[in-house]
């Protein structure tokens, strides 16, 4: 008899949560810091002042990302916990109604009614709150809201992204500072967009172009504002 072979599948949806947070944080770090540096440089600031501004932007941006992500994800966690408390109460007070509800969910998904009833009974006996959390509320352990983890990940991703244009500003020669920061930052951003698209099984060229276009626009507008205020002052 032929030997059975294991069937391996790679699904990309499992990466959606962390990929979105990492890409958003790094993209924010590069765009905001690069735009800030370009704007200050366009205003005619000294090289030392530009670097201090970049460091301040990195720290402030990372803390802002951490605080915003923590509050946002904590609100999601509070909502999930409230739903789970309500579900536990309903399981204690009306177990028969909850069993019918779970059965109805499986029937709606295409399971034959008698089999759906058996599945609901077995899952309820095994882990009632887990079954209702997953199949009724759409809450799974892998996708549970984790505020501290989300805050730290967002801050780290932002800081990592912000370090790139800041390093470019520190190493670039004075006369071409704006072009070095803009060019290297756009290259980093295009690479980031391409990697994100590759992980998501999308077009790398489209992903890179999309990120580069909007980032270039942000830097151009900031440079124009910096030049305007620098000239006015």
Buried (B, 14 or more C-beta within 10 A) or exposed (E): EEEEEEEEEEEEEEBEBEBEBBBBBBBBBBBBBBBBBBBBBBBEBEBEEBBEBBBEBBEEBBBBBBEEBBEBBBEBBEEBEEBBEEBBEBBEEEEEEBBEBBBBBBBEEEBEEEEBBBBBEEBBEEEBBBBBBBBBBEBEEEEEBBBEBBBBBBBBBBBBBBBBBBEBBEEBEEEEBBEBBBEBBBBBBBBBBBBBBEBBEBEBEEBBBBBBBBBBEBBEEBBEBBBEBBEEE
